[in-house]
Amino acid sequence: MPVMYDIFSCCLFIRTYSRTTMATHSNSSFLLHLSFIINAVYIAVSQPFIGVNYGQVADNLPAPEASAELLKSTTVGKVRLYGADPAIIKALANSGIGIVIGVANGDIPSLASDPDSATQWVNANVLPHYPESNITMIAVGNEIMSSGDDGLVSQLLPAMQNVQNALNSASLGGKIKVSTVHSMAVLTQSEPPSAGSFDPGLMDILQPLVAFLKNNESPFAINPYPFFAYQSDPRPETLAFCLFRPNSGRVDQISGKVYSNMFDAQVDGVQSALRRMGFEEMEIVIAETGWPSRGDRDEAGATVENARAYNGNLIAHLRSMVGTPSMPAKSVDTFIFALYDEDLKPGPPSERAFGLFKTDLTMAYDVGLHNSASIHKNPPTSPVTPERETQWCIPKMEVSEAELQRNIDYICGSQVIDCGPIQSGGACYEPNTVLSHAAFAMNLYYQNFGRNPWNCDFSQTAMLTSQNPSYSDCVYPGGSI
Protein backbone atom coordinates (compact mmCIF):
# COMPACT_ATOMS: atom_id res chain seq x y z
CA MET A 1 0.00 0.00 0.00
CA PRO A 2 1.18 3.55 -0.59
CA VAL A 3 2.92 5.27 2.27
CA MET A 4 1.92 8.77 3.26
CA TYR A 5 3.22 11.76 1.39
CA ASP A 6 3.35 15.52 1.81
CA ILE A 7 0.33 17.24 3.29
CA PHE A 8 -1.03 19.83 0.88
CA SER A 9 -2.48 23.01 2.33
CA CYS A 10 -5.36 23.19 -0.08
CA CYS A 11 -5.59 26.29 -2.27
CA LEU A 12 -4.84 29.04 0.22
CA PHE A 13 -6.27 31.69 -2.06
CA ILE A 14 -9.70 30.32 -1.26
CA ARG A 15 -9.48 31.86 2.17
CA THR A 16 -10.27 35.18 0.53
CA TYR A 17 -13.80 33.82 0.03
CA SER A 18 -14.46 33.88 3.77
CA ARG A 19 -13.19 37.04 5.35
CA THR A 20 -15.07 37.76 8.53
CA THR A 21 -15.17 41.53 8.28
CA MET A 22 -18.88 41.79 7.39
CA ALA A 23 -21.25 43.70 9.66
CA THR A 24 -22.65 41.78 12.61
CA HIS A 25 -26.19 42.47 11.46
CA SER A 26 -25.74 40.55 8.16
CA ASN A 27 -24.22 37.58 9.95
CA SER A 28 -26.99 37.54 12.54
CA SER A 29 -29.65 37.66 9.84
CA PHE A 30 -28.14 34.73 8.02
CA LEU A 31 -27.70 32.82 11.27
CA LEU A 32 -31.36 33.41 12.06
CA HIS A 33 -32.28 32.24 8.55
CA LEU A 34 -30.37 28.99 9.06
CA SER A 35 -31.78 28.42 12.52
CA PHE A 36 -35.24 27.71 11.06
CA ILE A 37 -33.97 24.82 8.92
CA ILE A 38 -34.40 21.10 9.84
CA ASN A 39 -32.95 17.66 8.96
CA ALA A 40 -34.07 15.07 6.26
CA VAL A 41 -32.95 12.17 3.94
CA TYR A 42 -31.62 11.02 0.49
CA ILE A 43 -31.60 10.40 -3.27
CA ALA A 44 -29.69 7.99 -5.52
CA VAL A 45 -28.16 8.32 -8.96
CA SER A 46 -27.40 5.53 -11.41
CA GLN A 47 -24.21 5.05 -13.45
CA PRO A 48 -23.10 1.99 -15.41
CA PHE A 49 -19.49 1.69 -14.16
CA ILE A 50 -20.33 0.59 -10.62
CA GLY A 51 -19.90 -3.12 -9.97
CA VAL A 52 -19.96 -5.46 -7.01
CA ASN A 53 -18.09 -8.64 -6.11
CA TYR A 54 -20.31 -11.67 -5.51
CA GLY A 55 -18.24 -13.95 -3.28
CA GLN A 56 -19.53 -17.35 -2.21
CA VAL A 57 -17.30 -18.38 0.72
CA ALA A 58 -20.34 -18.73 2.97
CA ASP A 59 -22.96 -21.24 4.01
CA ASN A 60 -25.91 -18.87 4.38
CA LEU A 61 -26.22 -17.10 1.02
CA PRO A 62 -29.59 -16.44 -0.62
CA ALA A 63 -30.61 -18.39 -3.69
CA PRO A 64 -29.06 -17.07 -6.92
CA GLU A 65 -32.51 -16.04 -8.18
CA ALA A 66 -33.10 -13.90 -5.08
CA SER A 67 -29.65 -12.34 -5.40
CA ALA A 68 -30.31 -11.55 -9.06
CA GLU A 69 -33.56 -9.78 -8.12
CA LEU A 70 -31.69 -7.86 -5.44
CA LEU A 71 -29.06 -6.74 -7.94
CA LYS A 72 -31.71 -5.66 -10.42
CA SER A 73 -33.23 -3.45 -7.72
CA THR A 74 -29.96 -1.51 -7.45
CA THR A 75 -27.87 0.70 -9.72
CA VAL A 76 -25.13 -1.95 -9.92
CA GLY A 77 -24.18 -2.41 -13.56
CA LYS A 78 -21.65 -5.24 -13.26
CA VAL A 79 -21.00 -8.28 -11.09
CA ARG A 80 -17.75 -10.13 -10.59
CA LEU A 81 -17.82 -13.82 -9.70
CA TYR A 82 -14.77 -15.65 -8.41
CA GLY A 83 -15.79 -18.75 -10.33
CA ALA A 84 -18.37 -19.56 -12.98
CA ASP A 85 -21.37 -20.77 -10.97
CA PRO A 86 -23.93 -21.67 -13.65
CA ALA A 87 -26.89 -20.99 -11.36
CA ILE A 88 -25.79 -17.39 -10.77
CA ILE A 89 -24.90 -16.80 -14.41
CA LYS A 90 -28.28 -18.15 -15.48
CA ALA A 91 -30.14 -16.11 -12.85
CA LEU A 92 -28.59 -12.94 -14.30
CA ALA A 93 -29.70 -13.76 -17.85
CA ASN A 94 -31.49 -10.95 -19.70
CA SER A 95 -30.82 -8.54 -16.82
CA GLY A 96 -28.35 -6.41 -18.73
CA ILE A 97 -25.92 -6.72 -15.83
CA GLY A 98 -22.36 -7.33 -17.01
CA ILE A 99 -20.76 -10.46 -15.59
CA VAL A 100 -17.08 -11.13 -14.95
CA ILE A 101 -16.51 -14.83 -14.40
CA GLY A 102 -13.37 -16.28 -12.87
CA VAL A 103 -10.96 -19.12 -13.49
CA ALA A 104 -9.94 -20.61 -10.14
CA ASN A 105 -6.25 -20.43 -9.29
CA GLY A 106 -6.17 -24.21 -9.11
CA ASP A 107 -7.35 -24.54 -12.73
CA ILE A 108 -4.49 -22.49 -14.15
CA PRO A 109 -1.94 -25.34 -14.57
CA SER A 110 -4.27 -27.43 -16.73
CA LEU A 111 -5.37 -24.43 -18.81
CA ALA A 112 -1.73 -23.44 -19.33
CA SER A 113 -0.52 -26.85 -20.38
CA ASP A 114 -3.41 -27.99 -22.56
CA PRO A 115 -5.26 -25.80 -25.10
CA ASP A 116 -8.03 -28.40 -25.19
CA SER A 117 -8.60 -27.84 -21.47
CA ALA A 118 -9.14 -24.15 -22.15
CA THR A 119 -11.57 -24.98 -24.95
CA GLN A 120 -13.50 -27.28 -22.64
CA TRP A 121 -13.59 -24.59 -19.96
CA VAL A 122 -15.05 -22.04 -22.39
CA ASN A 123 -17.49 -24.62 -23.77
CA ALA A 124 -18.70 -25.46 -20.27
CA ASN A 125 -18.77 -22.02 -18.64
CA VAL A 126 -19.39 -19.50 -21.42
CA LEU A 127 -21.16 -20.94 -24.44
CA PRO A 128 -24.23 -22.31 -22.58
CA HIS A 129 -24.98 -18.83 -21.20
CA TYR A 130 -23.80 -16.23 -23.69
CA PRO A 131 -25.25 -13.88 -24.93
CA GLU A 132 -28.39 -14.15 -22.76
CA SER A 133 -26.10 -13.71 -19.77
CA ASN A 134 -23.91 -10.69 -20.46
CA ILE A 135 -20.47 -12.19 -19.78
CA THR A 136 -17.99 -9.39 -20.42
CA MET A 137 -14.70 -10.72 -19.07
CA ILE A 138 -12.93 -13.82 -17.81
CA ALA A 139 -10.52 -13.20 -14.93
CA VAL A 140 -7.90 -15.92 -15.01
CA GLY A 141 -6.82 -16.30 -11.39
CA ASN A 142 -6.87 -13.87 -8.51
CA GLU A 143 -3.72 -12.14 -7.20
CA ILE A 144 -1.43 -14.80 -8.68
CA MET A 145 1.53 -12.48 -9.18
CA SER A 146 1.81 -11.82 -5.44
CA SER A 147 1.03 -15.40 -4.38
CA GLY A 148 4.67 -16.42 -3.96
CA ASP A 149 4.01 -19.52 -6.10
CA ASP A 150 6.61 -19.18 -8.86
CA GLY A 151 5.23 -22.15 -10.76
CA LEU A 152 1.74 -20.69 -10.85
CA VAL A 153 3.10 -17.26 -11.79
CA SER A 154 4.94 -18.73 -14.77
CA GLN A 155 1.80 -20.54 -15.92
CA LEU A 156 -0.49 -17.52 -15.72
CA LEU A 157 0.16 -15.98 -19.12
CA PRO A 158 0.02 -19.31 -21.03
CA ALA A 159 -3.35 -20.01 -19.38
CA MET A 160 -4.63 -16.57 -20.39
CA GLN A 161 -3.42 -17.08 -23.94
CA ASN A 162 -5.14 -20.46 -24.22
CA VAL A 163 -8.42 -19.05 -22.87
CA GLN A 164 -8.17 -16.17 -25.34
CA ASN A 165 -7.56 -18.59 -28.20
CA ALA A 166 -10.56 -20.67 -27.13
CA LEU A 167 -12.73 -17.55 -27.18
CA ASN A 168 -11.36 -16.60 -30.59
CA SER A 169 -12.24 -20.04 -31.91
CA ALA A 170 -15.78 -19.54 -30.66
CA SER A 171 -15.96 -16.12 -32.37
CA LEU A 172 -16.12 -14.40 -28.98
CA GLY A 173 -12.62 -12.95 -28.90
CA GLY A 174 -13.77 -9.40 -29.51
CA LYS A 175 -16.74 -9.64 -27.19
CA ILE A 176 -15.40 -11.20 -23.99
CA LYS A 177 -12.11 -9.94 -22.58
CA VAL A 178 -9.46 -12.02 -20.82
CA SER A 179 -7.46 -10.60 -17.93
CA THR A 180 -6.19 -11.46 -14.46
CA VAL A 181 -6.51 -9.63 -11.14
CA HIS A 182 -3.57 -8.23 -9.18
CA SER A 183 -3.08 -7.02 -5.63
CA MET A 184 -1.35 -3.72 -4.95
CA ALA A 185 1.66 -5.80 -3.86
CA VAL A 186 2.76 -5.95 -7.51
CA LEU A 187 3.94 -2.36 -7.00
CA THR A 188 7.09 -1.67 -5.04
CA GLN A 189 6.51 2.07 -5.13
CA SER A 190 3.28 4.04 -5.25
CA GLU A 191 4.35 7.16 -3.37
CA PRO A 192 4.09 9.72 -4.73
CA PRO A 193 1.61 8.50 -7.38
CA SER A 194 3.71 9.81 -10.27
CA ALA A 195 6.59 7.58 -9.12
CA GLY A 196 4.51 4.39 -9.17
CA SER A 197 6.45 1.36 -10.38
CA PHE A 198 6.07 -2.40 -10.47
CA ASP A 199 8.23 -4.89 -8.61
CA PRO A 200 11.39 -5.39 -10.75
CA GLY A 201 11.33 -9.06 -9.80
CA LEU A 202 8.02 -9.50 -11.59
CA MET A 203 8.86 -7.61 -14.77
CA ASP A 204 9.87 -10.68 -16.79
CA ILE A 205 6.29 -11.93 -16.40
CA LEU A 206 4.45 -8.61 -16.23
CA GLN A 207 5.90 -7.11 -19.40
CA PRO A 208 4.60 -9.81 -21.79
CA LEU A 209 1.39 -10.16 -19.74
CA VAL A 210 0.53 -6.47 -20.09
CA ALA A 211 1.51 -6.60 -23.77
CA PHE A 212 -1.00 -9.46 -24.14
CA LEU A 213 -3.67 -7.27 -22.52
CA LYS A 214 -2.90 -4.42 -24.87
CA ASN A 215 -2.95 -6.61 -27.97
CA ASN A 216 -6.38 -7.94 -27.01
CA GLU A 217 -7.74 -4.60 -25.74
CA SER A 218 -8.23 -6.08 -22.29
CA PRO A 219 -7.92 -4.09 -19.05
CA PHE A 220 -5.37 -4.24 -16.26
CA ALA A 221 -7.33 -5.31 -13.16
CA ILE A 222 -6.15 -4.50 -9.64
CA ASN A 223 -7.40 -4.46 -6.02
CA PRO A 224 -6.63 -1.19 -4.20
CA TYR A 225 -7.78 -1.01 -0.56
CA PRO A 226 -7.41 2.34 1.23
CA PHE A 227 -8.60 0.47 4.34
CA PHE A 228 -5.24 -1.31 4.57
CA ALA A 229 -3.38 1.94 3.96
CA TYR A 230 -5.22 3.44 6.93
CA GLN A 231 -4.38 0.45 9.12
CA SER A 232 -0.70 1.11 8.48
CA ASP A 233 -1.09 4.78 9.47
CA PRO A 234 -4.18 5.16 11.69
CA ARG A 235 -4.18 8.92 12.17
CA PRO A 236 -7.36 11.03 11.92
CA GLU A 237 -6.05 12.90 8.89
CA THR A 238 -5.28 9.59 7.17
CA LEU A 239 -8.80 8.37 7.84
CA ALA A 240 -10.29 11.52 6.30
CA PHE A 241 -8.04 11.07 3.25
CA CYS A 242 -9.09 7.44 2.88
CA LEU A 243 -12.83 8.10 3.35
CA PHE A 244 -13.09 10.96 0.82
CA ARG A 245 -13.83 13.34 3.68
CA PRO A 246 -12.64 16.95 3.82
CA ASN A 247 -8.89 17.08 4.36
CA SER A 248 -6.01 19.38 3.58
CA GLY A 249 -5.01 17.34 0.54
CA ARG A 250 -1.65 15.87 -0.43
CA VAL A 251 0.62 17.06 -3.16
CA ASP A 252 2.72 14.90 -5.45
CA GLN A 253 6.01 16.78 -5.25
CA ILE A 254 7.11 15.42 -8.63
CA SER A 255 4.01 16.09 -10.75
CA GLY A 256 2.54 18.90 -8.68
CA LYS A 257 -0.85 17.18 -8.79
CA VAL A 258 -3.03 17.48 -5.70
CA TYR A 259 -4.81 14.45 -4.24
CA SER A 260 -7.88 14.67 -2.01
CA ASN A 261 -8.30 10.93 -1.42
CA MET A 262 -6.31 7.71 -1.18
CA PHE A 263 -8.31 5.89 -3.89
CA ASP A 264 -7.23 8.34 -6.58
CA ALA A 265 -3.66 8.23 -5.32
CA GLN A 266 -3.55 4.45 -5.52
CA VAL A 267 -5.15 4.32 -8.97
CA ASP A 268 -2.77 6.93 -10.33
CA GLY A 269 0.14 5.03 -8.82
CA VAL A 270 -0.89 2.04 -10.93
CA GLN A 271 -1.32 4.24 -13.99
CA SER A 272 2.20 5.61 -13.51
CA ALA A 273 3.62 2.10 -13.23
CA LEU A 274 1.92 1.14 -16.49
CA ARG A 275 3.22 4.30 -18.14
CA ARG A 276 6.76 3.40 -17.11
CA MET A 277 6.30 0.09 -18.89
CA GLY A 278 5.17 1.86 -22.04
CA PHE A 279 1.44 1.23 -21.60
CA GLU A 280 0.14 4.67 -20.66
CA GLU A 281 -3.19 4.17 -22.45
CA MET A 282 -3.93 0.83 -20.78
CA GLU A 283 -7.43 0.69 -19.29
CA ILE A 284 -7.48 0.08 -15.54
CA VAL A 285 -10.31 -1.79 -13.83
CA ILE A 286 -10.70 -1.81 -10.07
CA ALA A 287 -11.56 -5.47 -9.51
CA GLU A 288 -11.97 -5.06 -5.74
CA THR A 289 -12.13 -2.27 -3.24
CA GLY A 290 -14.16 -1.91 -0.07
CA TRP A 291 -14.20 -1.29 3.66
CA PRO A 292 -15.22 -3.72 6.43
CA SER A 293 -18.04 -2.83 8.80
CA ARG A 294 -16.50 -4.60 11.80
CA GLY A 295 -13.29 -6.21 12.97
CA ASP A 296 -11.08 -6.94 15.96
CA ARG A 297 -10.02 -4.15 18.28
CA ASP A 298 -6.63 -4.06 16.58
CA GLU A 299 -8.21 -3.61 13.12
CA ALA A 300 -8.31 0.17 13.05
CA GLY A 301 -11.25 1.78 11.31
CA ALA A 302 -13.40 -1.32 10.77
CA THR A 303 -16.78 0.21 11.64
CA VAL A 304 -20.18 0.55 10.00
CA GLU A 305 -19.81 4.32 9.90
CA ASN A 306 -16.49 4.13 8.06
CA ALA A 307 -17.72 1.41 5.68
CA ARG A 308 -20.74 3.54 4.81
CA ALA A 309 -18.56 6.61 4.34
CA TYR A 310 -15.96 4.90 2.15
CA ASN A 311 -18.32 3.01 -0.12
CA GLY A 312 -20.88 5.80 -0.30
CA ASN A 313 -18.33 8.51 -1.02
CA LEU A 314 -16.55 6.27 -3.52
CA ILE A 315 -19.80 5.75 -5.42
CA ALA A 316 -20.48 9.49 -5.38
CA HIS A 317 -16.91 10.14 -6.58
CA LEU A 318 -17.33 7.72 -9.47
CA ARG A 319 -20.67 9.20 -10.43
CA SER A 320 -19.22 12.70 -10.47
CA MET A 321 -17.08 11.72 -13.50
CA VAL A 322 -14.29 13.86 -12.04
CA GLY A 323 -11.77 11.07 -12.51
CA THR A 324 -8.32 11.13 -10.93
CA PRO A 325 -5.68 13.86 -11.24
CA SER A 326 -3.83 11.79 -13.86
CA MET A 327 -6.98 10.52 -15.60
CA PRO A 328 -9.50 13.35 -15.36
CA ALA A 329 -13.07 13.52 -16.62
CA LYS A 330 -13.77 9.80 -16.59
CA SER A 331 -14.55 7.11 -14.06
CA VAL A 332 -12.70 3.84 -13.68
CA ASP A 333 -14.90 0.73 -13.74
CA THR A 334 -14.96 -0.28 -10.08
CA PHE A 335 -16.20 -3.44 -8.35
CA ILE A 336 -17.00 -2.93 -4.68
CA PHE A 337 -16.20 -5.78 -2.34
CA ALA A 338 -18.66 -7.28 -1.58
CA LEU A 339 -22.33 -8.09 -2.12
CA TYR A 340 -22.63 -10.12 1.10
CA ASP A 341 -20.58 -10.93 4.16
CA GLU A 342 -18.86 -14.31 3.71
CA ASP A 343 -18.98 -16.14 7.03
CA LEU A 344 -16.55 -18.91 6.06
CA LYS A 345 -13.67 -16.74 4.89
CA PRO A 346 -10.45 -17.31 6.83
CA GLY A 347 -8.44 -14.57 8.45
CA PRO A 348 -9.33 -11.76 10.89
CA PRO A 349 -12.99 -10.85 11.51
CA SER A 350 -12.86 -7.97 9.04
CA GLU A 351 -12.46 -10.47 6.20
CA ARG A 352 -16.01 -11.66 6.93
CA ALA A 353 -17.52 -8.18 7.15
CA PHE A 354 -17.35 -6.46 3.77
CA GLY A 355 -20.96 -7.06 2.71
CA LEU A 356 -23.15 -4.22 1.41
CA PHE A 357 -26.21 -6.40 1.97
CA LYS A 358 -27.24 -8.89 4.58
CA THR A 359 -28.12 -12.41 3.54
CA ASP A 360 -31.80 -11.67 4.28
CA LEU A 361 -31.53 -9.26 1.30
CA THR A 362 -31.76 -6.08 3.37
CA MET A 363 -29.07 -3.39 3.31
CA ALA A 364 -26.24 -3.70 5.78
CA TYR A 365 -26.00 0.09 5.45
CA ASP A 366 -27.12 2.54 2.78
CA VAL A 367 -24.55 3.64 0.20
CA GLY A 368 -26.98 4.97 -2.40
CA LEU A 369 -27.34 1.92 -4.65
CA HIS A 370 -31.12 2.09 -4.59
CA ASN A 371 -32.47 2.27 -8.15
CA SER A 372 -35.41 4.66 -8.22
CA ALA A 373 -36.08 3.75 -11.87
CA SER A 374 -36.50 0.06 -11.08
CA ILE A 375 -39.83 -1.59 -10.46
CA HIS A 376 -38.08 -3.01 -7.40
CA LYS A 377 -38.06 0.05 -5.21
CA ASN A 378 -36.11 -1.81 -2.53
CA PRO A 379 -34.57 -5.22 -2.04
CA PRO A 380 -37.35 -7.82 -2.30
CA THR A 381 -37.97 -8.23 1.43
CA SER A 382 -37.39 -4.61 2.43
CA PRO A 383 -40.16 -2.11 3.16
CA VAL A 384 -40.83 0.51 0.52
CA THR A 385 -39.08 3.82 1.21
CA PRO A 386 -41.34 6.81 0.67
CA GLU A 387 -40.23 9.56 -1.65
CA ARG A 388 -38.75 12.62 0.01
CA GLU A 389 -38.98 16.34 -0.61
CA THR A 390 -36.34 18.72 -1.92
CA GLN A 391 -33.19 18.74 0.23
CA TRP A 392 -30.36 21.19 0.88
CA CYS A 393 -27.12 20.75 2.83
CA ILE A 394 -26.13 23.33 5.44
CA PRO A 395 -23.73 23.58 8.41
CA LYS A 396 -24.76 22.53 11.87
CA MET A 397 -25.14 25.53 14.10
CA GLU A 398 -22.58 24.52 16.72
CA VAL A 399 -19.71 24.01 14.25
CA SER A 400 -16.65 26.25 14.63
CA GLU A 401 -15.51 28.68 11.96
CA ALA A 402 -12.22 26.77 11.65
CA GLU A 403 -14.10 23.59 10.73
CA LEU A 404 -16.30 25.46 8.26
CA GLN A 405 -13.25 27.09 6.69
CA ARG A 406 -11.70 23.66 6.16
CA ASN A 407 -14.88 22.61 4.36
CA ILE A 408 -14.69 25.67 2.10
CA ASP A 409 -11.03 24.99 1.32
CA TYR A 410 -11.77 21.36 0.51
CA ILE A 411 -14.76 22.07 -1.73
CA CYS A 412 -13.51 25.12 -3.56
CA GLY A 413 -9.98 23.76 -3.84
CA SER A 414 -11.19 20.68 -5.71
CA GLN A 415 -11.31 22.69 -8.96
CA VAL A 416 -14.52 20.78 -9.72
CA ILE A 417 -17.02 22.90 -7.80
CA ASP A 418 -17.54 26.47 -9.04
CA CYS A 419 -17.32 28.69 -5.98
CA GLY A 420 -17.67 31.89 -8.01
CA PRO A 421 -20.95 32.91 -6.35
CA ILE A 422 -19.19 33.31 -2.99
CA GLN A 423 -16.28 35.31 -4.39
CA SER A 424 -16.31 39.09 -4.28
CA GLY A 425 -19.04 40.36 -6.58
CA GLY A 426 -20.83 37.02 -6.64
CA ALA A 427 -24.54 36.72 -5.87
CA CYS A 428 -23.82 34.92 -2.58
CA TYR A 429 -20.75 36.87 -1.43
CA GLU A 430 -22.80 38.87 1.06
CA PRO A 431 -22.92 38.35 3.97
CA ASN A 432 -19.15 37.92 3.77
CA THR A 433 -18.86 35.37 6.59
CA VAL A 434 -17.44 31.90 6.96
CA LEU A 435 -20.86 30.55 7.92
CA SER A 436 -22.64 32.00 4.89
CA HIS A 437 -19.97 30.93 2.42
CA ALA A 438 -19.65 27.46 3.94
CA ALA A 439 -23.41 26.93 3.72
CA PHE A 440 -23.46 27.74 0.00
CA ALA A 441 -20.34 25.69 -0.79
CA MET A 442 -21.42 22.64 1.22
CA ASN A 443 -24.82 22.60 -0.46
CA LEU A 444 -23.21 22.97 -3.88
CA TYR A 445 -21.01 19.95 -3.16
CA TYR A 446 -24.01 17.93 -1.96
CA GLN A 447 -26.07 18.75 -5.05
CA ASN A 448 -23.22 17.94 -7.45
CA PHE A 449 -22.00 14.70 -5.93
CA GLY A 450 -25.09 12.53 -5.70
CA ARG A 451 -27.39 14.06 -3.05
CA ASN A 452 -26.78 11.18 -0.67
CA PRO A 453 -26.55 11.64 3.13
CA TRP A 454 -22.80 11.02 3.09
CA ASN A 455 -22.37 13.87 0.58
CA CYS A 456 -23.66 16.11 3.39
CA ASP A 457 -21.52 14.84 6.23
CA PHE A 458 -18.25 16.82 6.17
CA SER A 459 -16.93 15.04 9.26
CA GLN A 460 -20.29 15.49 10.99
CA THR A 461 -20.35 19.26 10.56
CA ALA A 462 -23.35 19.33 8.18
CA MET A 463 -27.03 18.50 8.12
CA LEU A 464 -29.78 18.09 5.53
CA THR A 465 -32.79 20.35 5.46
CA SER A 466 -36.12 20.57 3.69
CA GLN A 467 -36.25 24.37 3.96
CA ASN A 468 -34.73 26.38 1.13
CA PRO A 469 -31.83 28.52 2.48
CA SER A 470 -31.85 30.83 -0.59
CA TYR A 471 -32.08 34.55 0.12
CA SER A 472 -32.30 37.72 -1.95
CA ASP A 473 -30.44 37.05 -5.22
CA CYS A 474 -28.49 34.12 -3.75
CA VAL A 475 -30.16 30.97 -5.05
CA TYR A 476 -29.08 27.67 -3.50
CA PRO A 477 -29.25 24.82 -6.03
CA GLY A 478 -31.67 22.17 -4.84
CA GLY A 479 -32.87 18.79 -5.97
CA SER A 480 -35.76 16.56 -5.16
CA ILE A 481 -36.12 12.79 -5.20
Disulfide bonds with the S-S distance in Angstrom:
Cys393-Cys456 2.08
Cys412-Cys419 2.00
Cys428-Cys474 1.94
